[in-house]
Amino acid sequence: MAVRRWTTTDIPTQTGRIALVTGASSGIGYETALALAGAGARVILAVRDPAKGARIATTITRIYPSARLSVRELDTARLASVRALADALQRDGDVLDLLVLNAGIAAVPRREESEDGFERQLATNYLGHFALTGLLLPILRPSHETRIVAVASLAHRSGQIRFDDPHWRGTYGPQKAYRQTKLAMLMFALELERRLRAAGRQERALAAHPGLALTDVFRRGDRAGWLQQAIGRALFTLAGQSAAQGALPVLFAATAHEARGGGYYGPDGVWEARGMPKPARVFPHAADPSDAARLWAMSETMTGVAYDWSDTPAHA
């Protein structure tokens, strides 16, 4: 199945739905939040910098004056921040229809650790999202239309989970560390869908990737040399596409009636670098259930978040 001409005009009405988008202040996150707001969703902009989030909310409201937006602080690299947001949302009594796990950084040139002792890319891109999803599970609306969308990457193809040293305390490689995080996001989405089905839950887990989209994902690596930055941007400009175009597979996974739980979506062009949304290729090592279960157990241990699959107030 190829969905070659699916665009934002094909998004079904999102009126009455509540969506949370992490990393919504730029790039794929911004374009996703913008389109969802335009389709009628109430959108929670979960951002590391609330002041920037407020400016983005103003920008979206100028485009869609009736947009319903709120800004929440979230630094996915900090488990304390993840827990604070989840606690606040539960106190507010919100019930979420859509969770888009998008926040990310890439190619941090020198190894850094988060305050929790995690390699920073792994903390930001994956572990924070794993914890957030588990903590928000109780307030997901019990519906087949409720979706959790993990933003993965073409980088998963050459990624490897270093189970013996996931935080790269040995030799550190910026790109290899990034690829591990994106492989982890895809494996997480596929394993989450398996566990949702096994638990008899109605929600669906999906993944998507933006192809080669020119975004600010490399901003955390701004200490890298200007030449490296220039070459990277030139490559993405020549072979890739805009953030708005790159957001289409994410929006397809999040809203399209054709999107299926456990699906993975990306652009339909050569090497899936650019184009219109279609089912994307999952490389075999990303689909290994035993490795996914091992990653899940490791993630629970690291974050201290064990998923509770029992009925909760939102599912009673």
Phi, psi and omega in degrees: 000128174237133179249087196278337186238022180288125180228184180298337178290345180267358179296124176297156179305136179252013180302131180089355181259149178246125181241139172245127181240119177276147182064041188275004185269358178198167171056224183299321180297316178298311182297324178294312179298318179301311182294319179295319177296319179296333179272001173106357180288150165276123189245128174264116179272103182265107191226155180287326183245101183300327179296317176294321177300321179295321177294321178295320178300320178296318178299314180296321181293328176295325179281319179234090185303334181267007182300140177251110188228150168219150182249129179233140178282131177208120171247104185294347177281353183238115180298328178298321178292319178299313180294322180297317179295314180299318179297318181295317180295321178293321177296324181289342180080016178291146173240120187271142176257338186210131178234114180252113185265091191243331188307139181191159173228167183212148170054044173301118194296324177238143183302132176231153177246144173284172180295342178270001178086016180262150169302134194297322179293319179296320179296311185290311189279327188237300189299321177298322179287322176301312181295316182300316181297316179298320181287333180268354180309320181294341183247020171278137181294133179285089184205149175292343179270356176282127187228144173244117184245118178264127179273112180258210186194158169304336182297344180297335186298324179251014179279160178214134175277117180271081184300332181277342181203064184294340182261010172056045177284345171274225178291129183258134173234116185306312182288320179296322178295321177295314181298324176300318183294322183283327171297317179299320180296319179291315178299321179299313181299316182293320179289323177299318177298317178299318183287325175298317180294316182296329181274356180075021179278158181267336184297158181239142175247134181220170175224159178207160173222151186270008187071213175264090182253135181279105183225186178267020185300335182270009185297329181288344177262026185289356175278351178293162182297151182298329181294316178300317179296316182296317179296316180299315181293322179298317179299313182293325181292318183285318187258346189253210186211175182287164176298323180298318178290321180294336180284345184300315177298325178295315179294324176299311179299325185281333191227333189293137178298332183284341183291139186242148174303137184081001179281158178227126189232144179203185180291156185263005182279187181301130180061014183059031182280327182203165178129199183262158185297140174202166173301132183261164181278126173262117179291147188307321184292341177278343184258009183283111183297327181290318176294323179295320178294323178294317177298318180299312180298318178297320181291321176298318180295316182294315186273339186075014180252112175255124184293134177255109184272359182287168176298139181235174179308323180287343183247007183288000000 
